[in-house]
Amino acid sequence: MGRSGTGQPSLYEMEPVEPELAIPFETTGPERPECPLVLSSPHSGQAYPARFLAAARLDELAIRRSEDVYVDELFAAATLCGARLLRAHFPRAYVDANREPYELDPRMFEGRLPSYANTRSLRVAGGLGTIARIVGEAQEIYTGTMPVEEALRRIDGLYKPYHSALRGLMRQAFSDFGIAVLLDCHSMPSWTGSGAKQERIEADIVLGDRYGTSCSPTIADFVERELRGLGYQVQRNKPYAGGFITEQYGNPGSGFHALQIEINRALYIDEASLEKKPAFAQVSADLVEMTERLIGLAMEMARNTGRALAAE
């Protein structure tokens, strides 16, 4: 792999793991689950490989606008309440863990994609597949194409291990408590659309439960009520109903619940500079307070299964 069409070494001719991604993600919190709640932050990674940036036509700040900036930090203190947090270090623009494993745009790659690749999803059409083509307002990331092998390397080396870790956390919580509750943590820009069609998002927080299919309404209603009680404007499923992770890990009939939470970035950062606002600490404290109360609800639900008492 790794030869360009000119016969020169490709920018993607690199070591199996870039030094920036030697630790691609981490789990923080108790070694063993103390409650059924698992937090995931798949889009807050900031470890940009140097060769990725060299292959990009955009500067790092422009690419970083695709991040869920500091979302992992907003929820970090929830681990002190007994939750476990899985946080990606690899950036969303490099490989997106909230997509199917092979949502790939054939126009981006040199060589033939595997037959099982999903090349026709709406997300691929929009430039936001597993390997994103664009960031922000349809800004192209790359100067040219990349070898198919590079996309598969990112998926095998980063995407799949992240999901393996997340499945493990959910299964462990379910094994100990009889239920598992995933809070998939994201941020959203304060606007939607682009150009003349831009519209400001009025909500402070959007909860996505795939229109009631990914988690019990008891959980979604509880989180919405708690956030409203803390003074936030909350919407459900619009404009974000939940992505691949919410869909994949939520099966409430089997005791697995997944709820996506989107925090309006204007609440806690300057969206142009990505610098934290003074309100960051208060937003974080509120989210952790909500999460602590959600843990109480999850424990109550677990007790109804009879397993939590054995774990205490």
N, C-alpha and C positions, 0 to 999 in steps of 0.2 A: 504494500500500500504506500501511498504518500508521494506519487510522482504526478506532477502537474502536466497539462497538455503541452507545455513548452519544453518538456524534458527536464526542467529544473526541479530540485527537491520541493515538495509541497510544504506550505506552512503547517500542515497537519501531520508531518512526519515527526512524531514526538514520542516521548517515553510513554509506557502504558498508563502511568498515573503522573499527571503534572504535579510538581512539588507544592503548588498552591492548594491542591486538592488531596494531599496525602491523608487528611482526615476529612472525608467528604460530608459527613454529618455526625451528629452526636445526640445521645439521649441524656437528659439531665433529670434529676429527681431521685426518688428512692430506688434502691437496687431491686427490691421486690415491690409489686404494686400494693399501695396502702388504700387504694380506692379504685373504682371502676373507670375513672376518667383518664383519658389519654389526650394530650394536645399535640397537634402537628403544625409545623410552620415550614411548608415546602418551598416558599418563594422568597424567603428573607436572606438567602445566601449572598455573601459579598466577596467570596474568594474567586476572583477573575483570573484565569490562567493568562500569562503574558502572551502566549502564542495565539490565544483566542482574540485578545485585544489587537494584536498585530494583524490579524486577518479581517478585522472589522473596519468598516468605513466611518463609524461613529466614534466619538470619544467616550471615555468611561462614564462620565456624568450622564450623557444621553442614554447610554445603555442601562445605567442604574435606575432610570425612571421606570423600568419594567419590574423592579423589585417591589416586594411588600416590605418597604423600608422599616427596619427596627421592630417588626411585628414580634419576632422572637423575644426581644427585650421587653416589649409591653407585657407579655404573659409570663416572663421568666420567673417571677416571684410566686407564681401559682404552684411551682414545684415544692415550695415550703409548706404548702397545704396538703401535700400527698400525691398530687398529680405527677405524671411523667410527661416530659416534653421532648419530642423528636424534632430537631431543627436541622435543616439542610445548610451546608456551607457552600455547595455549588450553586451558582446563580441560575435563576429561572431562564435567562436569555441563553444559557449554555445548554441546559437540558431541563425540560419542564416536567416535574414529577406529578403534576395535576392534569395529565393527559393520558390517553391510552399509551401503551409502551411503544407503538409503532405508527403514530399519526404523523406521517412524513410527506413532504411535498417533493415529488420527483424532480421538479425544476431546480431544486437546490443542490442536487447531487450529481457527481460523476459516477456512472455505473448504474446497474439495475438494482432497484430495491427488492427486498424479499417479497414473495407472492402474498404473504400474509399482512403486508403493510396496508394500513388504512390511508389511502391517498385522496379520499374524496369527502372527508368530514368537513363540516362547516368551519371548524377551527383551522384545519389545513388551508382551506380556501381563504380564510382571513389572515393567513400568515403566522398563525399562532399554534403550530403543531408541537410535537414533542421536541423537535429542534426548531425553535422559532426563526422565522424569516424577518420579522419586523419587531420594532418596539415603538411605544408611544403612538404618535399620530402617523402610522403607516411608514415609519422610517426604516429603510432597509438596513439590516445589520452588516451584511457581508459585501465585499467587493466582487466576489465571484462564487463559483460553486466549490463544494468540498467532496472528497471521496465518500462513497456510501459507507465504506468501512469506518470512517470517522464517526458517523452518526451511530452506527451499531456499537462502536467502542464506548461512546458516552452512555448509551442505554444499558449496555451490559455492566459497565464499571461503576455507574452512579445511580441511574434510575432504578434498576432492579434491586440492588442492595438496599436502597432507601425503602422500597416497598416491602422487601423481606423483613426489615427491621420494624416497620409499622405493623405488618401482619402479626409479627411476634408479640409486640406490645398489646395489641388487641386480644390476641388469643390468650395471653397470660392473664390479662384482666378478666376475661370471661371465665377462664379456668378457676380463678380464685373467688369470683363474686357472682357468677351466673349471668352477668350482663357486662357489656363493654360499651362505653360512651366516648365517642371521638368528637372533639371540638377542633375543626380544621380552620386554622387561623390565617387570615389574609387582610390586606388593606386594599382600598380602592381610591382612584383619583376622585377629586371633588367634582368632576365633570364626566359626561359620557358623550360618545360620538366624536366627530372631528370637524375641523373647518367651520363652515357656516352652520352646520348641524349640531354643534356642541350645545349641550344642555347641562346645567348645574344639577348635581345630585343633592336633593334636599335632605336626605336621610343622613344621620350621623353613623348609623350602623345598619347593615343589611344582613339578615339571617336567611340562610338557604337550607331548606330541608327537602329539596326536590319535590316541592308541592305535596308535602306530607308523606313521601314514600321512603325517606332515608332515616327517619327517627320518629319516636313516639311523639304525638302532639303534646303530651305532658311535659316533655323536655323543651321543645321549641317554645311552647307557651310560657313556660317558667322563665327561660332566658329572656324572652322579649319583655315579660313583666318586670323582671329585675332591672334590666337596662333602662326601661322607661322610668322606673322608680328612682334611678340614679340621674335622671334628667336628660337622657338621650332620645333623639328622634329615631325610631326603629321602623324599618320596613321588612316585609317578608317576601323573599323570592324574586323581587324586582328591584334592580335589574340583574341580580345574581341569584340564581336558584341553587347553586352548588355545582361543582365540577366532577371530574372523574373520581377523585378521592371520596367525595360524599356519596356518589352513586355506588362505587365499588365496595365501600366498607359499611354502608348502612343497610341493614337487613333486620328491621325491628321485630319482625315475626320470629326471628331466631335469637333475639337478645342482643343484637349488634346495632347500635344507634350512632348516626353520624350527622353532625350539624356544622354547616359552614358559617363562619362569622367574618364579615367584611367591615373594617374600620375605615371611616373617611379620613384620608391622610391630612386633610386641612385641619383636623382637630389637633394634631400633634407634631407636624413638621411643616416647614416652608417647602412647598412643592417645587419651587424653582431651584433652590440650593440644596434641598434634602437635609437641611439642618434642623435639629430638634427645636421645638418651641418650648417656652417655659411651661406650657400646659401638659407636656409629655408625662411628667411625674403623676399628675392627677388622673390623666386618662389611664395610665398603667394601674394606679391604685384602684380605680373603679372597676377595671376589667378583672383584676385579681379578686376583688371583693365579690363580683358576680360569679367568678369561677369557684371560689370557696363555697358559696351557697349552692352552686350546681353540684359540687361534690356531695353536699349534704343530701340533695335530692337523689343523686345516683346511689348513695349508700342506702337510703330508704327503699329505693326500688330493688336494690340488691338483697336487702333483708327479706323482701317478699319472696325471693327465690330460695331462701334458706341457706345460701352458701356463705354470705358475708359473716354470719355469726361464727362459722367455723374458722374464718380467716382472722378474726379479732383475737 
